[in-house]
Amino acid sequence: MLDALTPLKTGTRPGGRKGARWLDADAIAAKRCIRRFERQWKKTGSEDDRIAYRAACRRVNMLINASRNKHRYQRVVDAGNNSRRVWSAVKDLLHNDRRPGDKSGTTKDDTVFCTSMASFFIEKVKRIKSAISSALDGRCSDPLASDVPHVGPCIDTFASVSEDEVERLLATMSAKSSPLDFIPTSLMKSCSSTFAVIITRLANLSFDQSTFPGKFKKAQVTPILKKQGMDDSDLLSYRPISNLNSVSKVFERLILARIVPHVSSSPSFDSMQSAYRKGHSTETALNRVTNDVYNGLDARQSTVLVALDQSVAFDGIDHRTLINRLRHTFGITGNALDRLSSYLHGRSSFVR
């Protein structure tokens, strides 16, 4: 029965032992050591053994990274003046070679695919906006008619940025870099005190001139298959992932830090909002809905739940309506409103 259901198969390990040929003796010894710590922790379950195991994990990760970096450096050094070997090593390190199973063809094929993909995303948003306009045809044309006008103090300028604020922001950022970065995010984080001075100067100039830097308005869009096995020739099978420059994300968070307190205190702010709100998440939204359903059942009432899933919700937002709502409904005016308008207008993207 075993031979019929689970026949014995033999094979070789992918890549063999050469897959980790760059590991030096210290890294190999540390990997063996960490296994002993892990077995000891699983055997005893004590907190001291868990702490020792985690400390060993950090040490082995450090040694593996150091060994990998040393190997990469040595490859380039060994290449010497042989340009062919140098470029081969660099190409391998950047992982930009085509792998088995990659269905991309020539450069011309890639260009056609990217152009088609870019046009598809743009036309998709246009179709959605057109459908919304058709559905609203003949109805109230003023989207602000149902909004309550802002009452109270307005915000017409953004407060200046301090170096300490930028440095704290850099410390909390992820070290992951964007393909559009001029310098790696990890370098900005490790030298945060130096880059904080530069970014603070740029941010304050941007606030004073009510202009978002044009260099930071370009996005790289990477199409990713929604699910494995989907038809990769059908553009509907892809989800666009947008990457922005990391410094532009710092600018965005600096602006948000000045807008959110003002908007949250406005009487027009929806207290039921869970998205993009501190202390709230999908969990709070689900708890609220579940609680309402239970209360309805306890009161012997019929309960109907209506859920709206809007396609490309953010891309479908009309920017003119958004700017008018910020002014009319939330009291953002003057230079602050001009700065937000500059952020929204003149943006561009390309597909890679």
N, C-alpha and C positions, 0 to 999 in steps of 0.2 A: 504493500500500500504506500509506503514511504517513497519507493522508487517511482511509483505512478504519479503521486500527488506532488512530491517535492524531489524531483530527480537531482542527483548530485552534479554540480557544475563546477568547473575549474576555470580560473582566469588569472590575469595579472592585475596588479594595482595600477590605477591610472597615474601615469607619470613615474611610477616606481619610486625608489628611494631618492632619485635625482630631483624630485619636486622640492625638497628642502635642503638642497646642497649648499645653500648659503648660510645655514645655521652653523655657528662656531661651537667649540667644545663647551664653553660656559653656558650657552643657551640650551644645548642638549642636556647637560647635567642638571640645569634648573628645571627643565621639563620633566625629567625623571623624579626630581625631588618633589615637585608639586603634586605628582600622583600619590606619593607617600602621604603627604599632608591631607590630600582629599580622602584617601582611604581611612586615615586616622579619624578625621572629622565625622565621616559617615558611620564609623564604628562606634564612636563614643557619643556623638551629638552634642558635645560640650561647647560652650561659647568661646573658651580659650582656644580650642582646636579650630573653630571657625575663623577666629581672628588671625591665627597663624596661617591658615590656608589662604585667606584673602591677601595677607601680606606677601605670601609666596607668589600668588597670582600677579600682583603688581610688579614684583621683581622679575618674573619670567617674561612678562610683556615688555618691560623695559629692555631686557637683554635681547629678546627677539627683534625688537625694533632697531636696536643698536647693531645687531648682527646683519640685518637686512640692509641698513644704510651703509655699513662698511663694505658689504658685498657689491652694492651698486656703485659706490665710489671707486672700488678697486677695478671694476669692469671698465670704467672709463679711463682710469689711469693705465691699465694694461694695454688698452687700445693704442696708446701713444699717439704718434703722428699718422696712424692709419685711419684716414677719414671714413673709409667704408665700415671698419669695425666700430668707430665712434658713433656713427649714425645708426648702425644696427643696434648698438647697446641703448642709445637714447630712445629709439623707436620701441624697443622692447620694454623699457622702463615706463614709457608713457602709455602703454597698453593700447596703442592706436592701430595695431595690426588687425586684419580681418581674421576672425576665428571660424572654425568649422561650423557649418550650420547657418552662418551669416548669409542671408539671401540678397544682400546688397550687390549690385552689379558694378558697372563702370561709374565714373564720375558723372557722366551724362545722365545715367539712370537715377543716381542720387539727387541730382539737381532737379530733374523732372518730379521726383517724388516729393521733395521739400517744397517746390513751388505749388504743386497740387494740394499739399497739406495746408500750406499757409492760406491759399485761396478758399479751401474748404472751411477752415475755422472762421474766416471773415464772413463768408456767405451764410454760414450756419447762424451767426449772431444776427445778420441782416434779416434772415427769414423769420427768426423769432420776434424781432422788433416789429417787423411788418405784420405778423399775425396778431400781435398785441394791439397795434394801431387799428387794424381792421375790426377787431373785437370791440374796441372802444369807440368806433366810428358813430357819430351822432349823439354821444353822451357828453357829460361835462368835460370840457377840454382843459380845465385848470386843475392840475394834479395837487395844488395846494388848498383846494376848496375845503377838504375835510381836515386839514391841519389846524391846530390851535396856534395862533401867532405867539411868538416868543414874548414873554413878559419878564422884565428884570434886566440886570446888567448884561451888556453885550461884550464880546471879545473881538477887538479890532486889530490887536497886535499880539505877537507871540513873545513871551518873556525870553530874555537872552539865555544862551546855553553856557554852562560853566564846564571847565575842564574836568572837575570831579564827577559831574553828571555823565559825561561821555566815557570817562574811565570806568565808572561802575557799569555802564551799559555794555562796554566791550568785554568786561569780565563775565557777564551773564550770557553773552552770545555763544552760539555753537561754533566750534572750530572748523566746521565744514565750509569749504570755499566754493564759490560759484565760478563757472567757466568764464564769466565776464570780469572777474576780479583783476585789478591791476597788480595787486600784491596778495599773497595768501592771508586768509583770515587768521590762521595760527600765528603768523608773524605780527599782525596787528595786536593780537591778544597778549603775546609775550612781550611786546614793546608798547603796551597800552599808554604808558605815561607820555611817550613821544608822540604817538599818533593822536592822542587825545587833544593835544595842542592844535594839530593841523585840522582835525575834524571840527573842533569847536570854532575855529576861525571860519571854515567853510560854511558851517551851519548858521552862524551869526550873519555872515554876508548874505546868505540865502534869505534869512528872515528880514534883513534890512531892505533888500531889493525885491522882496515878494516874488522870488523866482526860484523854481526847482531846477537844479543843474541839468542841462540837456544831455550830458554824458550819461546820466543815471536813468534816463527814460527808455533805454533800449532793453528789451528782454530777449533771452534765448529760449525758444520753445522746443522741447524734446518730446516727440510723440512716443507714448508707451502703450503697448497692447493692454486693453482692459483686463483680459483674462488669457491665460495660456491656451493655445489651441485655436484661437479665433483667426478668422481669415485675415492675413496680414496684407492682402491686396485691397481690402475694403477700408476706406478711410474712416468709416463709422466705428471700426474696431479699436480706434486709438483714443487715448486720453492725453490732452496737451499738458505737459508739465513746464511751467514758466520759471526761469532762473533770472534773477536780478543781481546787479552788483551789490556786494556786501555793504559798502559804504552807504548806498542808497537805502538799505534796510535800517541802518543806524539813523539816517535822516527821518525815515518814516516813524521810528519809535520815539524820536525826539518830538515830533509833531503830535503823535498820539498822546504823549505824556502831558501835553498842553491842552488838547481838545477834550479828552475823555472826562476829566473832572468837571469841565464846564457843561458838556452835553448831559452827563449823568445827573447833574443838579437841575436841569431844565424841566419844567412841568410837562413838556411834550415827550420826555423820554419814557419809553414803554417799560414799566417795572417788571413785565413778564419776560423780557428778553433774557435769554441764557447765552447766546453766542457772543464771543468776543467781549466778555464781561468778566472782570476779576471775581473769583469766588463762585463762578457759574460755569456750567458745562452741559453736555448732553445728559449727564446724570441728573442734574437739577430739573431739566426740562421733562425727563421721563418720570421723575418723582412727582412733579406737579400734575402731569396728565394722569398718572396712576391714582393719585390722591383724589382728583376730581371724579374719576370713574367709580372709585369705591364709595365716595360720598353720594353719588347718584344712585348706586345700588342700595345703600343703606336707607335712602329716602324713597325707595321703590319708584325711581324715575327711569325712563328710558334713556340710554346713553348712546349717542352717535359721535364717532370720531372722524373728522375730515382732515386728511393730510394732503398738503400741496408740495409736490417736489418739482421745483422749477428748473428747467434745463439751463445751463450756463447762467445762473442767477446773477453773478457779479458782472459778467461780460454784457448782460442784457440791460444793465442800469443805464438810464439816460443821464449823461453828465450834466446837462443844463438843468434838468429837474433836481439833481442832487445838489448842485450849487445853490439853486433857489431855495431848496428846503433848508440848507445850512443857514442861509441868511434869514429867511422868513420864520422858520420853525424853531431854530436853535440859537439865533442871535449871533452868528459869526459874520462879521462885516470887515470893511476896510482892507488893510494890508494882509490880515490873516486869511480873509476870503480869497484875495488875489493870489496868495501863496498856494492855497489848495487848488484853485483853478489852474495855476501853472503846472501843478503836479499832475493833473488829469489830462491836460491838453498836450498835443505834440508828441505822444508816445509812439513807439515803433517796436517791431519784433521781427525776428527771423527764425526759421525752422532749421534745426540741425539734426 
